[in-house]
Amino acid sequence: MSQELQRIVPSGSYQIEETIAVNETTHKFYREVEVRSEFSRYCQWYYDTAKSNREELKKMRGELNIFHWFRRRS
């Protein structure tokens, strides 16, 4: 049983600590990449929505405003 365990777990405690540290660093790196990608997608969505809203506002300002006639007469 001990020979099987030695094949699974590295023999020195330094190697175990190093392996765990590398694993944690890798996990943190991939999580950071995921967070940044998600933020980038959100920013792109925000810029696209803002552009669409600006275009819609410009279009609305060019349309005839019939409510202005009612407010002016009152």
N, C-alpha and C positions, 0 to 999 in steps of 0.2 A: 504494500500500500504506500509506503513512504517513497518508493522509487517512482510510482505513478504521480504522486504529489509533486515531486521535484521536477518532473517534466512539465507540469501545468504551471507552477509558481516558480519564478526565478529564485536561485538559491540565496543570494544576499539581500539583506533588508534595504541596502542602498539601491539595488536594482528595482525593488518593489516600489520604493518611494519615487524613484525617477520615472518609472512606468506610469504611476498614478498621476504625477505632475504633468507628464506629456499628455496623458488622456484628458486631464482637466483643461489644459491649455488649448488642446484641439477642440474640445467642446465649446469653450468660451469663444474661440475664433469663429467657428461656424455659427454660433448664436449671434455674434456681432455682425457677420455677413448677412444673416437673415434679417436682423433689425434694420440694418442700413438699406437693404433691398426693399423692405416694406416701406420705409420712410421715403425712399426714392419714388416708389409707385404712388404713394400718397401725394407727394409734391407734384408729380406729373398730373394726377387727377385734379388737384387744386388749380394748377395753372390752366389746364384745359377748360375747367368749369368757369374760371374767372374770364377767360377769353370769350367763351360762349356768352356769358352774362353781359360783357361789354358790348359785344356785337348785337345782342338782343336789345339792350338799352339804346344803342345808337339807332336801331331800326324803329323802336318805339318813339323816340324823339322826333323822327321824321314823319310819323303818321299824324293824321288830322285828329285833334283833340276836341271832341264835341262837348265834353264836360266843361271846357273853358267857356263856351257860349252861355251855359246855364249859370255859371258862377258870375259872369260879367253882368248879366241882366238883373241879378238880385240886388 
